[in-house]
Amino acid sequence: MTRAASMHWFLPTTGDSRSSLLTGSATYNLADAVGGNERPASLEYLTQIARAAEQMQFDAVLIPTGSWCLDAWTVATAVATQTSRIDMLVALRPGLISPTVQAQQIRSFQELIGDRLRLNVVAGGEDAEQRRFGDRVDHDQRYARANEYVSVLRGLATGEHVDFLGNHFTIEDAFLPTATTMPPVYLGGSSDAAIEMAAEQADVFLTWGEPVAQAAAKRERVVAAAQQRGRELEYGIRLHVITRPTSEAAWQAADDLVASIPQEQIDAATKEFAGSGSVGQQRMAALRPKGRDRESLTIEPNLWGGIGLVRGGAGTALVGSHVEVADAIERYINAGYSQFIFSGTPHLEETYWFGEGVTPILQQRGLLG
């Protein structure tokens, strides 16, 4: 049975521009964007995107974490007060603050904003990035620590007193004054450690935008691991999107985006990604095309790899007419994915391209929840 799908959007807390879809890597500076179309990540602009996403019937907005981002919790709280319905999917790095303090933040948000919180647990894929935050725990142990962290959060959300003795946390008689709604936990990753933790703790397993067959195979790995624990998860995918009324208009926008990238930025990103310790990033790099023409950048019908030329993390986009993008989404839905986190460039305009063009088609097909 196909699960009805949910659509989510993204808040660009590093700033936005007509080439900002390509930011997110240490090698690509937003200030280098051709044309000088920068849009600072102000509260006014982020709120404008969130309100547009709310109007276009998206269910949540993802708020990222990282060295180049505004603090996700601050942004979520500020933007949530300026919107009325849409959920805040807050990315957090477990272990950088006490799980008890994190539980207090969760309770405060849920009570003050009204149960509109979701958690994107980012265990951390790159050692260099973690060291910026004073964290020297290795890759697999970060997932083990995240597992303990979420266990403590779930325990505290019940309102019961929590004692916890693990390899990473020792918690004694911790409690919240009242129980709170535990937000759904989203977790991504491609390593064995990530999949084992997702099977045990996640409500939604996330993957970056791999080809449908690869995404389906990865999902089956998680399904098997979750079944061993008697659990059933939802599955989500993180993609960019370039959608227009016609296929040619969408592909021209993609071509224009790639044309704005200096070759030295591509060369620097290639070197950076080659040294990545993230299994997910390695899988993205394996999809990364050698050329920069349209044909070379097309991974499979309507899945485009131009983003991954310079952007770390999610490096693929759905490109095409509104009908073609809806068709591509439907292929992922048929492969078992029910939650989609999209972004576009600029994020405000692409919210409307998708919401006015693709969403009605998905609704007509009965694919949205």
VENLINMO-V541761 format. One record per residue. RES is the residue in three letters. PHI is phi in radians with two decimals (999 if undefined). BURIAL is I if it has 16 or more other ideal C-beta (glycine too) atoms within 10 Angstrom, else O. Layout:
((RES;PHI;BURIAL) (RES;PHI;BURIAL))
//
This chain:
((MET;999;O) (THR;-1.36;O) (ARG;-1.44;O) (ALA;-1.04;O) (ALA;-1.62;I) (SER;-2.13;I) (MET;-1.93;I) (HIS;-2.21;I) (TRP;-2.11;I) (PHE;-2.41;I) (LEU;-1.81;I) (PRO;-1.43;I) (THR;-1.43;I) (THR;-1.72;I) (GLY;1.93;I) (ASP;-2.45;I) (SER;-2.93;I) (ARG;-1.29;I) (SER;-2.22;I) (SER;-1.27;I) (LEU;-1.01;I) (LEU;-1.67;I) (THR;-1.47;I) (GLY;2.08;I) (SER;-2.06;I) (ALA;-1.08;O) (THR;-1.56;I) (TYR;-2.08;I) (ASN;-1.72;O) (LEU;-0.98;I) (ALA;-1.16;O) (ASP;-1.47;O) (ALA;-1.01;I) (VAL;-1.20;O) (GLY;1.71;O) (GLY;1.11;O) (ASN;-1.67;O) (GLU;-1.14;O) (ARG;-2.29;I) (PRO;-1.02;O) (ALA;-1.40;I) (SER;-1.43;O) (LEU;-1.06;O) (GLU;-1.09;O) (TYR;-1.28;I) (LEU;-1.08;I) (THR;-1.14;I) (GLN;-1.06;I) (ILE;-1.14;I) (ALA;-1.09;I) (ARG;-1.18;I) (ALA;-1.12;I) (ALA;-1.10;I) (GLU;-1.11;I) (GLN;-1.10;O) (MET;-1.50;I) (GLN;1.28;O) (PHE;-1.21;I) (ASP;-1.56;I) (ALA;-2.73;I) (VAL;-2.11;I) (LEU;-1.44;I) (ILE;-2.02;I) (PRO;-1.36;I) (THR;-2.26;I) (GLY;2.71;I) (SER;-1.11;O) (TRP;-1.72;I) (CYS;-1.74;I) (LEU;-1.15;I) (ASP;-1.06;O) (ALA;-1.12;I) (TRP;-1.17;I) (THR;-1.11;O) (VAL;-1.08;I) (ALA;-1.03;I) (THR;-1.14;I) (ALA;-1.14;O) (VAL;-1.23;I) (ALA;-1.06;I) (THR;-1.26;O) (GLN;-1.77;O) (THR;-2.21;I) (SER;-2.09;O) (ARG;-2.25;O) (ILE;-1.13;I) (ASP;-1.39;I) (MET;-1.82;I) (LEU;-1.66;I) (VAL;-1.64;I) (ALA;-1.40;I) (LEU;-2.38;I) (ARG;-1.87;I) (PRO;-1.15;I) (GLY;1.83;I) (LEU;-1.41;O) (ILE;-2.31;O) (SER;-1.04;O) (PRO;-1.09;I) (THR;-1.18;I) (VAL;-1.10;O) (GLN;-1.06;I) (ALA;-1.10;I) (GLN;-1.12;I) (GLN;-1.10;I) (ILE;-1.06;I) (ARG;-1.04;I) (SER;-1.07;O) (PHE;-1.11;I) (GLN;-1.08;I) (GLU;-1.31;O) (LEU;-1.43;O) (ILE;-1.74;I) (GLY;1.85;O) (ASP;0.90;O) (ARG;-2.06;I) (LEU;-1.96;I) (ARG;-2.30;I) (LEU;-2.02;I) (ASN;-1.80;I) (VAL;-1.40;I) (VAL;-1.93;I) (ALA;-1.14;I) (GLY;1.88;I) (GLY;-1.72;I) (GLU;-2.00;I) (ASP;-1.05;I) (ALA;-1.08;O) (GLU;-1.13;I) (GLN;-1.13;I) (ARG;-1.15;O) (ARG;-1.08;O) (PHE;-1.72;O) (GLY;1.39;O) (ASP;-1.90;O) (ARG;-2.04;O) (VAL;-1.29;I) (ASP;-1.33;O) (HIS;-0.95;I) (ASP;-1.17;O) (GLN;-1.23;O) (ARG;-1.11;I) (TYR;-1.24;I) (ALA;-1.11;I) (ARG;-1.15;I) (ALA;-1.08;I) (ASN;-1.07;I) (GLU;-1.10;I) (TYR;-1.03;I) (VAL;-1.15;I) (SER;-1.02;I) (VAL;-1.15;I) (LEU;-1.04;I) (ARG;-1.12;O) (GLY;-1.13;I) (LEU;-1.18;I) (ALA;-1.09;I) (THR;-1.26;O) (GLY;1.53;O) (GLU;-1.43;O) (HIS;-1.29;O) (VAL;-2.09;I) (ASP;-2.00;O) (PHE;-2.46;I) (LEU;-2.15;O) (GLY;-2.23;O) (ASN;-1.37;O) (HIS;-2.05;I) (PHE;-2.36;I) (THR;-2.15;O) (ILE;-2.01;I) (GLU;-2.11;O) (ASP;0.86;O) (ALA;-1.51;I) (PHE;-2.82;O) (LEU;-1.83;I) (PRO;-1.02;O) (THR;-2.44;O) (ALA;-1.14;O) (THR;-2.41;I) (THR;-1.30;O) (MET;-1.27;I) (PRO;-1.16;I) (PRO;-1.09;I) (VAL;-1.79;I) (TYR;-1.80;I) (LEU;-2.52;I) (GLY;-2.03;I) (GLY;2.66;I) (SER;-2.08;I) (SER;-1.33;I) (ASP;-1.03;O) (ALA;-1.10;I) (ALA;-1.16;I) (ILE;-1.19;I) (GLU;-1.12;I) (MET;-1.19;I) (ALA;-1.03;I) (ALA;-1.06;I) (GLU;-1.60;I) (GLN;-2.17;I) (ALA;-1.35;I) (ASP;-1.64;I) (VAL;-2.31;I) (PHE;-1.58;I) (LEU;-1.95;I) (THR;-2.35;I) (TRP;-1.28;I) (GLY;-1.31;I) (GLU;-1.50;I) (PRO;-0.94;O) (VAL;-0.96;I) (ALA;-1.10;O) (GLN;-1.17;I) (ALA;-1.09;I) (ALA;-1.14;I) (ALA;-1.15;O) (LYS;-1.12;I) (ARG;-1.02;I) (GLU;-1.10;O) (ARG;-1.06;O) (VAL;-1.24;I) (VAL;-0.99;I) (ALA;-1.10;O) (ALA;-1.16;I) (ALA;-1.22;I) (GLN;-1.10;O) (GLN;-1.09;O) (ARG;-1.80;O) (GLY;1.22;O) (ARG;-2.07;I) (GLU;-2.27;O) (LEU;-1.94;I) (GLU;-1.69;I) (TYR;-2.28;I) (GLY;-2.22;I) (ILE;-2.39;I) (ARG;-1.86;I) (LEU;-2.45;I) (HIS;-1.57;I) (VAL;-2.60;I) (ILE;-2.28;I) (THR;-2.19;I) (ARG;-2.45;I) (PRO;-1.05;O) (THR;-2.13;O) (SER;-1.09;I) (GLU;-1.11;O) (ALA;-1.12;O) (ALA;-1.16;I) (TRP;-1.19;I) (GLN;-1.15;O) (ALA;-1.10;I) (ALA;-1.13;I) (ASP;-1.04;O) (ASP;-1.10;O) (LEU;-1.10;I) (VAL;-1.15;I) (ALA;-1.09;O) (SER;-1.45;I) (ILE;-1.57;I) (PRO;-1.13;O) (GLN;-1.07;O) (GLU;-1.11;O) (GLN;-1.21;I) (ILE;-1.13;I) (ASP;-1.10;O) (ALA;-1.16;I) (ALA;-1.16;I) (THR;-1.01;O) (LYS;-1.15;O) (GLU;-1.10;I) (PHE;-1.18;I) (ALA;-1.11;O) (GLY;-1.74;O) (SER;-1.22;I) (GLY;-1.67;I) (SER;-1.49;I) (VAL;-1.13;I) (GLY;-1.06;I) (GLN;-1.17;I) (GLN;-1.10;O) (ARG;-1.19;I) (MET;-1.12;I) (ALA;-1.11;I) (ALA;-1.17;O) (LEU;-1.49;I) (ARG;-1.14;I) (PRO;-1.28;I) (LYS;-1.42;O) (GLY;-1.71;O) (ARG;-2.20;I) (ASP;-1.45;O) (ARG;-1.02;O) (GLU;-1.13;O) (SER;-1.12;O) (LEU;-1.46;I) (THR;-1.52;I) (ILE;-1.44;I) (GLU;-2.67;I) (PRO;-0.85;O) (ASN;1.24;I) (LEU;-1.90;I) (TRP;-2.07;I) (GLY;-1.78;I) (GLY;-1.08;I) (ILE;-1.04;I) (GLY;-1.25;I) (LEU;-1.07;I) (VAL;-2.36;I) (ARG;-1.68;I) (GLY;-1.29;I) (GLY;1.37;I) (ALA;-1.02;I) (GLY;-2.14;I) (THR;-2.25;I) (ALA;-2.41;I) (LEU;-1.50;I) (VAL;-2.23;I) (GLY;2.74;I) (SER;-1.15;I) (HIS;-1.00;I) (VAL;-1.16;O) (GLU;-1.13;I) (VAL;-1.16;I) (ALA;-1.07;I) (ASP;-1.08;I) (ALA;-1.13;I) (ILE;-1.06;I) (GLU;-1.07;I) (ARG;-1.10;I) (TYR;-1.20;I) (ILE;-1.05;I) (ASN;-1.14;O) (ALA;-1.53;I) (GLY;1.81;I) (TYR;-1.69;I) (SER;-2.18;I) (GLN;-2.21;I) (PHE;-2.21;I) (ILE;-1.97;I) (PHE;-1.91;I) (SER;-2.58;I) (GLY;-2.63;I) (THR;-2.40;I) (PRO;-1.14;I) (HIS;-1.12;I) (LEU;-1.16;I) (GLU;-1.12;O) (GLU;-1.21;I) (THR;-0.97;I) (TYR;-1.33;O) (TRP;-0.97;I) (PHE;-1.26;I) (GLY;-1.12;I) (GLU;-1.56;O) (GLY;-1.82;I) (VAL;-1.60;I) (THR;-0.96;I) (PRO;-1.06;O) (ILE;-1.18;I) (LEU;-1.09;I) (GLN;-1.14;O) (GLN;-1.06;O) (ARG;-1.46;O) (GLY;1.23;O) (LEU;-1.72;I) (LEU;-1.77;I) (GLY;-1.32;O))
//
